[in-house]
Amino acid sequence: MQEQNEQAGCVISGIGSLSVARLRWAGQEAITTLTGDLEILSLAGSLSPDGVHLHIALADSTGAVVGGPSLQRIAGAHHR
């Protein structure tokens, strides 16, 4: 963002897969760690010099869907 002197940005959509995800459910302080084959169904949020705020929806290998604020760097996502 600094190369173009932008102050903030947004993620409108994202897909991919993860093997580990760390989420914090609404109203909870505890962090939930999910492991296994996880598909990113939706990814949206904001990027700024103050930090990254992303929300993610994931499906596991049974098709169960969960989502919430992501507490990890999504840049580590991999494609199968």
N, CA, C and O atoms as a CHARMM CRD file, in Angstrom:
* protein
*
  320
    1    1 MET  N      0.81200  -1.18300   0.00000 PROA 1      0.00000
    2    1 MET  CA     0.00000   0.00000   0.00000 PROA 1      0.00000
    3    1 MET  C      0.86200   1.25700   0.00000 PROA 1      0.00000
    4    1 MET  O      0.43700   2.28500  -0.52700 PROA 1      0.00000
    5    2 GLN  N      2.04700   1.20300   0.56900 PROA 2      0.00000
    6    2 GLN  CA     2.87800   2.39500   0.65000 PROA 2      0.00000
    7    2 GLN  C      3.37800   2.85700  -0.70300 PROA 2      0.00000
    8    2 GLN  O      3.58200   4.05300  -0.90700 PROA 2      0.00000
    9    3 GLU  N      3.58100   1.92400  -1.64300 PROA 3      0.00000
   10    3 GLU  CA     4.07700   2.30300  -2.95600 PROA 3      0.00000
   11    3 GLU  C      3.12200   3.24700  -3.67300 PROA 3      0.00000
   12    3 GLU  O      3.55900   4.10200  -4.44400 PROA 3      0.00000
   13    4 GLN  N      1.82300   3.10000  -3.42600 PROA 4      0.00000
   14    4 GLN  CA     0.83200   3.95100  -4.07600 PROA 4      0.00000
   15    4 GLN  C      0.23400   4.95400  -3.10200 PROA 4      0.00000
   16    4 GLN  O     -0.75300   5.61900  -3.41900 PROA 4      0.00000
   17    5 ASN  N      0.82400   5.06500  -1.92400 PROA 5      0.00000
   18    5 ASN  CA     0.38900   6.00900  -0.90400 PROA 5      0.00000
   19    5 ASN  C     -1.05300   5.78000  -0.45800 PROA 5      0.00000
   20    5 ASN  O     -1.75700   6.72700  -0.10700 PROA 5      0.00000
   21    6 GLU  N     -1.49100   4.51500  -0.47200 PROA 6      0.00000
   22    6 GLU  CA    -2.83600   4.17800  -0.00300 PROA 6      0.00000
   23    6 GLU  C     -2.80700   4.05900   1.51300 PROA 6      0.00000
   24    6 GLU  O     -1.80400   3.62800   2.08300 PROA 6      0.00000
   25    7 GLN  N     -3.87700   4.42900   2.15800 PROA 7      0.00000
   26    7 GLN  CA    -3.95500   4.37000   3.61000 PROA 7      0.00000
   27    7 GLN  C     -4.69900   3.14400   4.12500 PROA 7      0.00000
   28    7 GLN  O     -4.49800   2.72400   5.26400 PROA 7      0.00000
   29    8 ALA  N     -5.54900   2.57600   3.29500 PROA 8      0.00000
   30    8 ALA  CA    -6.32700   1.41700   3.72100 PROA 8      0.00000
   31    8 ALA  C     -6.83900   0.68200   2.49000 PROA 8      0.00000
   32    8 ALA  O     -6.81500   1.20700   1.37700 PROA 8      0.00000
   33    9 GLY  N     -7.29700  -0.52400   2.70900 PROA 9      0.00000
   34    9 GLY  CA    -7.85300  -1.30300   1.62000 PROA 9      0.00000
   35    9 GLY  C     -8.88700  -2.26500   2.17000 PROA 9      0.00000
   36    9 GLY  O     -9.12000  -2.32800   3.37700 PROA 9      0.00000
   37   10 CYS  N     -9.50300  -3.01300   1.26500 PROA 10     0.00000
   38   10 CYS  CA   -10.48800  -3.98600   1.72700 PROA 10     0.00000
   39   10 CYS  C    -10.35100  -5.27200   0.92500 PROA 10     0.00000
   40   10 CYS  O     -9.89000  -5.27200  -0.21600 PROA 10     0.00000
   41   11 VAL  N    -10.75800  -6.35100   1.54600 PROA 11     0.00000
   42   11 VAL  CA   -10.85700  -7.65000   0.89600 PROA 11     0.00000
   43   11 VAL  C    -12.34300  -7.86200   0.65200 PROA 11     0.00000
   44   11 VAL  O    -13.12700  -7.94200   1.59700 PROA 11     0.00000
   45   12 ILE  N    -12.72300  -7.95200  -0.59500 PROA 12     0.00000
   46   12 ILE  CA   -14.13600  -8.11900  -0.93800 PROA 12     0.00000
   47   12 ILE  C    -14.50000  -9.59700  -0.97900 PROA 12     0.00000
   48   12 ILE  O    -15.61300  -9.97700  -0.61600 PROA 12     0.00000
   49   13 SER  N    -13.56000 -10.43000  -1.42100 PROA 13     0.00000
   50   13 SER  CA   -13.84800 -11.84900  -1.55000 PROA 13     0.00000
   51   13 SER  C    -12.54800 -12.63400  -1.53600 PROA 13     0.00000
   52   13 SER  O    -11.50900 -12.14200  -1.97600 PROA 13     0.00000
   53   14 GLY  N    -12.61200 -13.84100  -1.03400 PROA 14     0.00000
   54   14 GLY  CA   -11.45400 -14.71300  -1.05100 PROA 14     0.00000
   55   14 GLY  C    -11.90000 -16.16100  -0.93900 PROA 14     0.00000
   56   14 GLY  O    -12.88600 -16.46200  -0.26700 PROA 14     0.00000
   57   15 ILE  N    -11.17100 -17.06300  -1.60300 PROA 15     0.00000
   58   15 ILE  CA   -11.43200 -18.49500  -1.51900 PROA 15     0.00000
   59   15 ILE  C    -10.10300 -19.21400  -1.42100 PROA 15     0.00000
   60   15 ILE  O     -9.05500 -18.60900  -1.64600 PROA 15     0.00000
   61   16 GLY  N    -10.12600 -20.47800  -1.09200 PROA 16     0.00000
   62   16 GLY  CA    -8.91100 -21.26900  -0.98900 PROA 16     0.00000
   63   16 GLY  C     -9.10400 -22.37200   0.02900 PROA 16     0.00000
   64   16 GLY  O    -10.23000 -22.78900   0.30200 PROA 16     0.00000
   65   17 SER  N     -7.99700 -22.84300   0.59200 PROA 17     0.00000
   66   17 SER  CA    -8.08200 -23.89500   1.59100 PROA 17     0.00000
   67   17 SER  C     -7.03000 -23.68000   2.66300 PROA 17     0.00000
   68   17 SER  O     -5.99800 -23.05000   2.43200 PROA 17     0.00000
   69   18 LEU  N     -7.31400 -24.21600   3.84100 PROA 18     0.00000
   70   18 LEU  CA    -6.41500 -24.13200   4.99100 PROA 18     0.00000
   71   18 LEU  C     -6.36000 -25.48800   5.67000 PROA 18     0.00000
   72   18 LEU  O     -7.26000 -26.31000   5.49300 PROA 18     0.00000
   73   19 SER  N     -5.31500 -25.72700   6.44100 PROA 19     0.00000
   74   19 SER  CA    -5.27300 -26.92300   7.27700 PROA 19     0.00000
   75   19 SER  C     -5.43300 -26.55600   8.75100 PROA 19     0.00000
   76   19 SER  O     -5.73900 -27.41900   9.57400 PROA 19     0.00000
   77   20 VAL  N     -5.22700 -25.27500   9.09200 PROA 20     0.00000
   78   20 VAL  CA    -5.40600 -24.78100  10.45400 PROA 20     0.00000
   79   20 VAL  C     -6.05300 -23.40400  10.38000 PROA 20     0.00000
   80   20 VAL  O     -5.65400 -22.57400   9.56300 PROA 20     0.00000
   81   21 ALA  N     -7.04100 -23.15900  11.22000 PROA 21     0.00000
   82   21 ALA  CA    -7.67800 -21.84200  11.29000 PROA 21     0.00000
   83   21 ALA  C     -7.88700 -21.49300  12.75900 PROA 21     0.00000
   84   21 ALA  O     -8.26500 -22.34700  13.56100 PROA 21     0.00000
   85   22 ARG  N     -7.63900 -20.24200  13.10100 PROA 22     0.00000
   86   22 ARG  CA    -7.86600 -19.74600  14.45900 PROA 22     0.00000
   87   22 ARG  C     -8.94000 -18.67500  14.39500 PROA 22     0.00000
   88   22 ARG  O     -8.77300 -17.65400  13.72700 PROA 22     0.00000
   89   23 LEU  N    -10.04900 -18.91300  15.09700 PROA 23     0.00000
   90   23 LEU  CA   -11.18800 -18.00500  15.08500 PROA 23     0.00000
   91   23 LEU  C    -11.57200 -17.62700  16.51000 PROA 23     0.00000
   92   23 LEU  O    -11.30300 -18.35800  17.46300 PROA 23     0.00000
   93   24 ARG  N    -12.20100 -16.47800  16.62400 PROA 24     0.00000
   94   24 ARG  CA   -12.80000 -16.09500  17.90700 PROA 24     0.00000
   95   24 ARG  C    -14.27700 -15.84000  17.64300 PROA 24     0.00000
   96   24 ARG  O    -14.64100 -14.92700  16.90300 PROA 24     0.00000
   97   25 TRP  N    -15.13000 -16.67100  18.26700 PROA 25     0.00000
   98   25 TRP  CA   -16.56900 -16.55200  18.07000 PROA 25     0.00000
   99   25 TRP  C    -17.07200 -15.24500  18.67600 PROA 25     0.00000
  100   25 TRP  O    -16.46000 -14.71000  19.60100 PROA 25     0.00000
  101   26 ALA  N    -18.17800 -14.73600  18.15800 PROA 26     0.00000
  102   26 ALA  CA   -18.78100 -13.49800  18.64600 PROA 26     0.00000
  103   26 ALA  C    -19.07900 -13.59700  20.14300 PROA 26     0.00000
  104   26 ALA  O    -19.64900 -14.58700  20.60200 PROA 26     0.00000
  105   27 GLY  N    -18.69500 -12.58100  20.89100 PROA 27     0.00000
  106   27 GLY  CA   -18.96500 -12.52500  22.31400 PROA 27     0.00000
  107   27 GLY  C    -18.07100 -13.39600  23.17600 PROA 27     0.00000
  108   27 GLY  O    -18.26700 -13.46500  24.39000 PROA 27     0.00000
  109   28 GLN  N    -17.09200 -14.06400  22.57500 PROA 28     0.00000
  110   28 GLN  CA   -16.20000 -14.95500  23.31200 PROA 28     0.00000
  111   28 GLN  C    -14.78500 -14.39400  23.34600 PROA 28     0.00000
  112   28 GLN  O    -14.34300 -13.75300  22.39300 PROA 28     0.00000
  113   29 GLU  N    -14.08500 -14.63400  24.43000 PROA 29     0.00000
  114   29 GLU  CA   -12.68100 -14.22600  24.49900 PROA 29     0.00000
  115   29 GLU  C    -11.74900 -15.35700  24.09700 PROA 29     0.00000
  116   29 GLU  O    -10.63200 -15.11500  23.64000 PROA 29     0.00000
  117   30 ALA  N    -12.20800 -16.59500  24.26700 PROA 30     0.00000
  118   30 ALA  CA   -11.37200 -17.75500  23.95300 PROA 30     0.00000
  119   30 ALA  C    -11.20600 -17.90700  22.44300 PROA 30     0.00000
  120   30 ALA  O    -12.11300 -17.60000  21.66900 PROA 30     0.00000
  121   31 ILE  N    -10.04800 -18.37900  22.04700 PROA 31     0.00000
  122   31 ILE  CA    -9.74300 -18.64300  20.63500 PROA 31     0.00000
  123   31 ILE  C    -10.04200 -20.10700  20.34400 PROA 31     0.00000
  124   31 ILE  O     -9.69400 -20.98200  21.13700 PROA 31     0.00000
  125   32 THR  N    -10.68000 -20.37500  19.22000 PROA 32     0.00000
  126   32 THR  CA   -10.96300 -21.73600  18.76800 PROA 32     0.00000
  127   32 THR  C    -10.03400 -22.05800  17.60800 PROA 32     0.00000
  128   32 THR  O     -9.96100 -21.30300  16.63800 PROA 32     0.00000
  129   33 THR  N     -9.32100 -23.18200  17.70700 PROA 33     0.00000
  130   33 THR  CA    -8.43500 -23.62300  16.63000 PROA 33     0.00000
  131   33 THR  C     -9.08900 -24.80700  15.92600 PROA 33     0.00000
  132   33 THR  O     -9.44200 -25.79800  16.56400 PROA 33     0.00000
  133   34 LEU  N     -9.24700 -24.70000  14.61700 PROA 34     0.00000
  134   34 LEU  CA    -9.79700 -25.77500  13.79500 PROA 34     0.00000
  135   34 LEU  C     -8.67000 -26.37300  12.97400 PROA 34     0.00000
  136   34 LEU  O     -7.81500 -25.64100  12.47600 PROA 34     0.00000
  137   35 THR  N     -8.65300 -27.68900  12.82200 PROA 35     0.00000
  138   35 THR  CA    -7.63300 -28.35300  12.01000 PROA 35     0.00000
  139   35 THR  C     -8.30500 -29.33600  11.06200 PROA 35     0.00000
  140   35 THR  O     -9.43400 -29.77000  11.29500 PROA 35     0.00000
  141   36 GLY  N     -7.61100 -29.67600  10.01300 PROA 36     0.00000
  142   36 GLY  CA    -8.12700 -30.61400   9.02500 PROA 36     0.00000
  143   36 GLY  C     -8.22600 -29.94600   7.67100 PROA 36     0.00000
  144   36 GLY  O     -7.65800 -28.87700   7.44600 PROA 36     0.00000
  145   37 ASP  N     -8.95100 -30.58600   6.77500 PROA 37     0.00000
  146   37 ASP  CA    -9.17400 -30.02500   5.44100 PROA 37     0.00000
  147   37 ASP  C    -10.27900 -28.98300   5.53900 PROA 37     0.00000
  148   37 ASP  O    -11.44600 -29.32800   5.72400 PROA 37     0.00000
  149   38 LEU  N     -9.91600 -27.71200   5.41700 PROA 38     0.00000
  150   38 LEU  CA   -10.85800 -26.61200   5.55500 PROA 38     0.00000
  151   38 LEU  C    -10.89400 -25.79800   4.26800 PROA 38     0.00000
  152   38 LEU  O     -9.85400 -25.36400   3.77200 PROA 38     0.00000
  153   39 GLU  N    -12.07700 -25.59500   3.73600 PROA 39     0.00000
  154   39 GLU  CA   -12.25900 -24.78100   2.53100 PROA 39     0.00000
  155   39 GLU  C    -12.72600 -23.39200   2.93400 PROA 39     0.00000
  156   39 GLU  O    -13.65300 -23.25200   3.73200 PROA 39     0.00000
  157   40 ILE  N    -12.08600 -22.36100   2.38100 PROA 40     0.00000
  158   40 ILE  CA   -12.53600 -20.99300   2.61300 PROA 40     0.00000
  159   40 ILE  C    -13.70400 -20.73600   1.66700 PROA 40     0.00000
  160   40 ILE  O    -13.53600 -20.74600   0.44800 PROA 40     0.00000
  161   41 LEU  N    -14.88700 -20.50700   2.23300 PROA 41     0.00000
  162   41 LEU  CA   -16.07600 -20.22100   1.43600 PROA 41     0.00000
  163   41 LEU  C    -16.22900 -18.73100   1.18800 PROA 41     0.00000
  164   41 LEU  O    -16.72500 -18.30700   0.14400 PROA 41     0.00000
  165   42 SER  N    -15.79600 -17.94200   2.16500 PROA 42     0.00000
  166   42 SER  CA   -15.91800 -16.49400   2.07500 PROA 42     0.00000
  167   42 SER  C    -14.83200 -15.86600   2.92600 PROA 42     0.00000
  168   42 SER  O    -14.48400 -16.38200   3.98900 PROA 42     0.00000
  169   43 LEU  N    -14.30100 -14.75400   2.45600 PROA 43     0.00000
  170   43 LEU  CA   -13.28800 -14.00500   3.18500 PROA 43     0.00000
  171   43 LEU  C    -13.49100 -12.53400   2.84600 PROA 43     0.00000
  172   43 LEU  O    -13.49600 -12.15700   1.67400 PROA 43     0.00000
  173   44 ALA  N    -13.65800 -11.71000   3.86400 PROA 44     0.00000
  174   44 ALA  CA   -13.86500 -10.27600   3.64600 PROA 44     0.00000
  175   44 ALA  C    -13.31400  -9.52100   4.83900 PROA 44     0.00000
  176   44 ALA  O    -13.23200 -10.06000   5.94200 PROA 44     0.00000
  177   45 GLY  N    -12.93700  -8.27200   4.61400 PROA 45     0.00000
  178   45 GLY  CA   -12.45200  -7.46500   5.73100 PROA 45     0.00000
  179   45 GLY  C    -11.71800  -6.22900   5.28000 PROA 45     0.00000
  180   45 GLY  O    -11.82100  -5.80200   4.13000 PROA 45     0.00000
  181   46 SER  N    -10.97600  -5.66400   6.20600 PROA 46     0.00000
  182   46 SER  CA   -10.25600  -4.42700   5.92100 PROA 46     0.00000
  183   46 SER  C     -8.77500  -4.56500   6.26100 PROA 46     0.00000
  184   46 SER  O     -8.38100  -5.36400   7.11100 PROA 46     0.00000
  185   47 LEU  N     -7.96400  -3.75700   5.56600 PROA 47     0.00000
  186   47 LEU  CA    -6.51400  -3.70500   5.75100 PROA 47     0.00000
  187   47 LEU  C     -6.13500  -2.25700   5.99600 PROA 47     0.00000
  188   47 LEU  O     -6.53400  -1.37300   5.23700 PROA 47     0.00000
  189   48 SER  N     -5.37400  -2.00800   7.04000 PROA 48     0.00000
  190   48 SER  CA    -4.94100  -0.64200   7.31000 PROA 48     0.00000
  191   48 SER  C     -3.59800  -0.68100   8.02100 PROA 48     0.00000
  192   48 SER  O     -3.16900  -1.74200   8.47300 PROA 48     0.00000
  193   49 PRO  N     -2.92800   0.46300   8.12700 PROA 49     0.00000
  194   49 PRO  CA    -1.66900   0.48800   8.86800 PROA 49     0.00000
  195   49 PRO  C     -1.84200   0.06100  10.32900 PROA 49     0.00000
  196   49 PRO  O     -0.87800  -0.36100  10.96800 PROA 49     0.00000
  197   50 ASP  N     -3.06500   0.16800  10.86100 PROA 50     0.00000
  198   50 ASP  CA    -3.33300  -0.24200  12.24000 PROA 50     0.00000
  199   50 ASP  C     -3.53900  -1.73800  12.38200 PROA 50     0.00000
  200   50 ASP  O     -3.53000  -2.25400  13.49900 PROA 50     0.00000
  201   51 GLY  N     -3.72200  -2.44300  11.28600 PROA 51     0.00000
  202   51 GLY  CA    -3.90400  -3.88800  11.35600 PROA 51     0.00000
  203   51 GLY  C     -4.84200  -4.41800  10.30900 PROA 51     0.00000
  204   51 GLY  O     -5.34100  -3.68900   9.45100 PROA 51     0.00000
  205   52 VAL  N     -5.07000  -5.71000  10.40300 PROA 52     0.00000
  206   52 VAL  CA    -5.93200  -6.42900   9.46500 PROA 52     0.00000
  207   52 VAL  C     -7.13700  -6.93500  10.24300 PROA 52     0.00000
  208   52 VAL  O     -6.99200  -7.48800  11.33300 PROA 52     0.00000
  209   53 HSD  N     -8.32500  -6.74500   9.68000 PROA 53     0.00000
  210   53 HSD  CA    -9.55800  -7.22700  10.30900 PROA 53     0.00000
  211   53 HSD  C    -10.29900  -8.05300   9.26400 PROA 53     0.00000
  212   53 HSD  O    -10.94900  -7.50400   8.37500 PROA 53     0.00000
  213   54 LEU  N    -10.19400  -9.38700   9.37900 PROA 54     0.00000
  214   54 LEU  CA   -10.79800 -10.28300   8.40100 PROA 54     0.00000
  215   54 LEU  C    -11.84200 -11.18100   9.05400 PROA 54     0.00000
  216   54 LEU  O    -11.66500 -11.63500  10.18400 PROA 54     0.00000
  217   55 HSD  N    -12.93000 -11.43100   8.33300 PROA 55     0.00000
  218   55 HSD  CA   -13.92700 -12.41000   8.74000 PROA 55     0.00000
  219   55 HSD  C    -13.92400 -13.51300   7.69900 PROA 55     0.00000
  220   55 HSD  O    -13.78400 -13.25600   6.50300 PROA 55     0.00000
  221   56 ILE  N    -14.08200 -14.75000   8.16700 PROA 56     0.00000
  222   56 ILE  CA   -13.94400 -15.89500   7.28100 PROA 56     0.00000
  223   56 ILE  C    -15.06500 -16.89400   7.54800 PROA 56     0.00000
  224   56 ILE  O    -15.49600 -17.05800   8.68900 PROA 56     0.00000
  225   57 ALA  N    -15.53500 -17.55800   6.49900 PROA 57     0.00000
  226   57 ALA  CA   -16.46900 -18.67800   6.61500 PROA 57     0.00000
  227   57 ALA  C    -15.75600 -19.90000   6.05100 PROA 57     0.00000
  228   57 ALA  O    -15.20300 -19.85300   4.95300 PROA 57     0.00000
  229   58 LEU  N    -15.77200 -20.98800   6.80700 PROA 58     0.00000
  230   58 LEU  CA   -15.05300 -22.20500   6.43800 PROA 58     0.00000
  231   58 LEU  C    -15.98700 -23.39900   6.42600 PROA 58     0.00000
  232   58 LEU  O    -16.95000 -23.44300   7.19200 PROA 58     0.00000
  233   59 ALA  N    -15.71100 -24.37100   5.56400 PROA 59     0.00000
  234   59 ALA  CA   -16.40300 -25.65900   5.57300 PROA 59     0.00000
  235   59 ALA  C    -15.37200 -26.73700   5.85700 PROA 59     0.00000
  236   59 ALA  O    -14.27200 -26.71400   5.30500 PROA 59     0.00000
  237   60 ASP  N    -15.73200 -27.69500   6.73100 PROA 60     0.00000
  238   60 ASP  CA   -14.81600 -28.80300   6.99300 PROA 60     0.00000
  239   60 ASP  C    -15.13400 -29.97200   6.05900 PROA 60     0.00000
  240   60 ASP  O    -15.96700 -29.84700   5.16100 PROA 60     0.00000
  241   61 SER  N    -14.46800 -31.10300   6.27500 PROA 61     0.00000
  242   61 SER  CA   -14.61900 -32.24200   5.36700 PROA 61     0.00000
  243   61 SER  C    -15.99700 -32.89600   5.43900 PROA 61     0.00000
  244   61 SER  O    -16.33900 -33.70900   4.58000 PROA 61     0.00000
  245   62 THR  N    -16.79800 -32.54900   6.46300 PROA 62     0.00000
  246   62 THR  CA   -18.15900 -33.08900   6.55300 PROA 62     0.00000
  247   62 THR  C    -19.18300 -32.13400   5.96000 PROA 62     0.00000
  248   62 THR  O    -20.36200 -32.47100   5.86000 PROA 62     0.00000
  249   63 GLY  N    -18.73800 -30.93800   5.56500 PROA 63     0.00000
  250   63 GLY  CA   -19.63900 -29.93800   5.02300 PROA 63     0.00000
  251   63 GLY  C    -20.16200 -28.97600   6.06600 PROA 63     0.00000
  252   63 GLY  O    -20.90800 -28.05400   5.73600 PROA 63     0.00000
  253   64 ALA  N    -19.78500 -29.17200   7.32600 PROA 64     0.00000
  254   64 ALA  CA   -20.19700 -28.24100   8.37800 PROA 64     0.00000
  255   64 ALA  C    -19.53400 -26.89300   8.13700 PROA 64     0.00000
  256   64 ALA  O    -18.35200 -26.82800   7.80100 PROA 64     0.00000
  257   65 VAL  N    -20.29800 -25.81500   8.31000 PROA 65     0.00000
  258   65 VAL  CA   -19.80100 -24.46500   8.04100 PROA 65     0.00000
  259   65 VAL  C    -19.71700 -23.68900   9.34900 PROA 65     0.00000
  260   65 VAL  O    -20.64400 -23.71000  10.15800 PROA 65     0.00000
  261   66 VAL  N    -18.59100 -23.00100   9.54600 PROA 66     0.00000
  262   66 VAL  CA   -18.38300 -22.13000  10.70700 PROA 66     0.00000
  263   66 VAL  C    -17.76600 -20.84100  10.20900 PROA 66     0.00000
  264   66 VAL  O    -17.24000 -20.78500   9.09800 PROA 66     0.00000
  265   67 GLY  N    -17.82700 -19.81600  11.02100 PROA 67     0.00000
  266   67 GLY  CA   -17.21800 -18.56100  10.61400 PROA 67     0.00000
  267   67 GLY  C    -17.05600 -17.62500  11.78400 PROA 67     0.00000
  268   67 GLY  O    -17.61400 -17.83800  12.86000 PROA 67     0.00000
  269   68 GLY  N    -16.27600 -16.57800  11.55400 PROA 68     0.00000
  270   68 GLY  CA   -16.03500 -15.57200  12.56100 PROA 68     0.00000
  271   68 GLY  C    -14.79600 -14.77100  12.21400 PROA 68     0.00000
  272   68 GLY  O    -14.23700 -14.92200  11.12700 PROA 68     0.00000
  273   69 PRO  N    -14.36200 -13.91400  13.13900 PROA 69     0.00000
  274   69 PRO  CA   -13.13800 -13.15000  12.90900 PROA 69     0.00000
  275   69 PRO  C    -11.92800 -14.07900  12.85700 PROA 69     0.00000
  276   69 PRO  O    -11.74800 -14.91000  13.74700 PROA 69     0.00000
  277   70 SER  N    -11.11100 -13.94700  11.84000 PROA 70     0.00000
  278   70 SER  CA    -9.90900 -14.75400  11.70400 PROA 70     0.00000
  279   70 SER  C     -8.79000 -14.14000  12.53100 PROA 70     0.00000
  280   70 SER  O     -8.60200 -12.92400  12.52900 PROA 70     0.00000
  281   71 LEU  N     -8.04700 -14.98600  13.23600 PROA 71     0.00000
  282   71 LEU  CA    -6.94900 -14.52200  14.08100 PROA 71     0.00000
  283   71 LEU  C     -5.61100 -15.00100  13.55000 PROA 71     0.00000
  284   71 LEU  O     -4.67700 -15.20700  14.32500 PROA 71     0.00000
  285   72 GLN  N     -5.50400 -15.18200  12.24900 PROA 72     0.00000
  286   72 GLN  CA    -4.24900 -15.63500  11.66400 PROA 72     0.00000
  287   72 GLN  C     -4.02800 -14.94400  10.34200 PROA 72     0.00000
  288   72 GLN  O     -4.94200 -14.36000   9.75800 PROA 72     0.00000
  289   73 ARG  N     -2.80600 -15.02400   9.88500 PROA 73     0.00000
  290   73 ARG  CA    -2.47900 -14.45500   8.58200 PROA 73     0.00000
  291   73 ARG  C     -2.95000 -15.40400   7.50100 PROA 73     0.00000
  292   73 ARG  O     -2.48800 -16.54300   7.43000 PROA 73     0.00000
  293   74 ILE  N     -3.85000 -14.95700   6.66900 PROA 74     0.00000
  294   74 ILE  CA    -4.41400 -15.78300   5.60300 PROA 74     0.00000
  295   74 ILE  C     -3.41600 -15.98000   4.46900 PROA 74     0.00000
  296   74 ILE  O     -3.59100 -16.86400   3.62900 PROA 74     0.00000
  297   75 ALA  N     -2.37100 -15.15800   4.44300 PROA 75     0.00000
  298   75 ALA  CA    -1.35100 -15.29400   3.39900 PROA 75     0.00000
  299   75 ALA  C     -0.74500 -16.68100   3.39700 PROA 75     0.00000
  300   75 ALA  O     -0.16300 -17.09700   2.39600 PROA 75     0.00000
  301   76 GLY  N     -0.86900 -17.40400   4.49700 PROA 76     0.00000
  302   76 GLY  CA    -0.35700 -18.76000   4.57900 PROA 76     0.00000
  303   76 GLY  C     -1.26800 -19.79300   3.96400 PROA 76     0.00000
  304   76 GLY  O     -0.96500 -20.98500   3.99800 PROA 76     0.00000
  305   77 ALA  N     -2.39400 -19.35500   3.39400 PROA 77     0.00000
  306   77 ALA  CA    -3.34300 -20.29400   2.79300 PROA 77     0.00000
  307   77 ALA  C     -2.68600 -21.01100   1.62000 PROA 77     0.00000
  308   77 ALA  O     -1.83500 -20.44600   0.93200 PROA 77     0.00000
  309   78 HSD  N     -3.08100 -22.23200   1.40300 PROA 78     0.00000
  310   78 HSD  CA    -2.52400 -23.01100   0.30000 PROA 78     0.00000
  311   78 HSD  C     -3.64100 -23.52200  -0.59600 PROA 78     0.00000
  312   78 HSD  O     -4.79900 -23.61900  -0.19000 PROA 78     0.00000
  313   79 HSD  N     -3.26600 -23.83900  -1.80200 PROA 79     0.00000
  314   79 HSD  CA    -4.22200 -24.41100  -2.77100 PROA 79     0.00000
  315   79 HSD  C     -3.89700 -25.85700  -2.97000 PROA 79     0.00000
  316   79 HSD  O     -2.72700 -26.23800  -2.99700 PROA 79     0.00000
  317   80 ARG  N     -4.93200 -26.68200  -3.11200 PROA 80     0.00000
  318   80 ARG  CA    -4.70800 -28.10900  -3.37200 PROA 80     0.00000
  319   80 ARG  C     -4.53400 -28.35100  -4.83700 PROA 80     0.00000
  320   80 ARG  O     -4.33500 -29.49100  -5.25600 PROA 80     0.00000
